[in-house]
Amino acid sequence: MKRISVRSSTVHGRGVFALRPLCAGELILEYTGTVMSWKRAVSRHRKFGHVGHTFLFGLSDGRVIDGSLGGNSARWLNHACVANCEAVEWNGRVRILAVSDIQPGEELFITYGLSIEGHLSAAVRAQYACRCGHRRCRGTMLAHTRRAT
């Protein structure tokens, strides 16, 4: 029986939803795609950018998984400040695990922890605004924020 499905999300675009109960600690899926350098991934994103979507998942060795090339449903996971799933990297692979029990119909979320270089202007902050709606929402998908100057 299928455990997840991708469909329209009230948070952003598409999302991944549980079709059956998922238990805390359960392996849900792997984030797949083509592994490449950040330089190539950024170049591809600029050339073929998916409007409103970035399917790049950074690895600890400096490479990235581009979910837009050979990726699976994991590329549609949305961000939440208090997520019910976590991404765990192991041997260059990224696995998505439930961190709490998830009921059928619930959307699956990870915390993106994005980082950007340069000035965090109001326009840049708006681009990375969080839409999770959680009562403890930090207001951003960025891992760390500084005051705009």
Secondary structure in CASP SS format (residue, H / E / C, confidence):
PFRMAT SS
TARGET T0000
AUTHOR 0000-0000-0000
METHOD secondary structure of the structure
MODEL  1
M C 1.00
K C 1.00
R C 1.00
I E 1.00
S E 1.00
V E 1.00
R E 1.00
S E 1.00
S C 1.00
T C 1.00
V C 1.00
H C 1.00
G C 1.00
R E 1.00
G E 1.00
V E 1.00
F E 1.00
A E 1.00
L C 1.00
R C 1.00
P C 1.00
L E 1.00
C C 1.00
A C 1.00
G C 1.00
E C 1.00
L E 1.00
I E 1.00
L E 1.00
E E 1.00
Y E 1.00
T C 1.00
G C 1.00
T E 1.00
V E 1.00
M E 1.00
S E 1.00
W H 1.00
K H 1.00
R H 1.00
A H 1.00
V H 1.00
S H 1.00
R H 1.00
H H 1.00
R H 1.00
K H 1.00
F H 1.00
G C 1.00
H E 1.00
V C 1.00
G C 1.00
H E 1.00
T C 1.00
F C 1.00
L E 1.00
F E 1.00
G E 1.00
L C 1.00
S C 1.00
D C 1.00
G C 1.00
R E 1.00
V E 1.00
I E 1.00
D E 1.00
G C 1.00
S C 1.00
L C 1.00
G C 1.00
G C 1.00
N C 1.00
S H 1.00
A H 1.00
R H 1.00
W H 1.00
L C 1.00
N E 1.00
H E 1.00
A C 1.00
C C 1.00
V C 1.00
A C 1.00
N C 1.00
C E 1.00
E E 1.00
A E 1.00
V E 1.00
E E 1.00
W E 1.00
N C 1.00
G C 1.00
R E 1.00
V E 1.00
R E 1.00
I E 1.00
L E 1.00
A E 1.00
V C 1.00
S C 1.00
D C 1.00
I E 1.00
Q C 1.00
P C 1.00
G C 1.00
E C 1.00
E E 1.00
L E 1.00
F E 1.00
I E 1.00
T C 1.00
Y C 1.00
G C 1.00
L E 1.00
S C 1.00
I C 1.00
E C 1.00
G C 1.00
H C 1.00
L C 1.00
S C 1.00
A H 1.00
A H 1.00
V H 1.00
R H 1.00
A H 1.00
Q H 1.00
Y C 1.00
A E 1.00
C C 1.00
R C 1.00
C C 1.00
G C 1.00
H C 1.00
R C 1.00
R C 1.00
C C 1.00
R C 1.00
G C 1.00
T E 1.00
M C 1.00
L E 1.00
A C 1.00
H C 1.00
T C 1.00
R C 1.00
R C 1.00
A C 1.00
T C 1.00
END
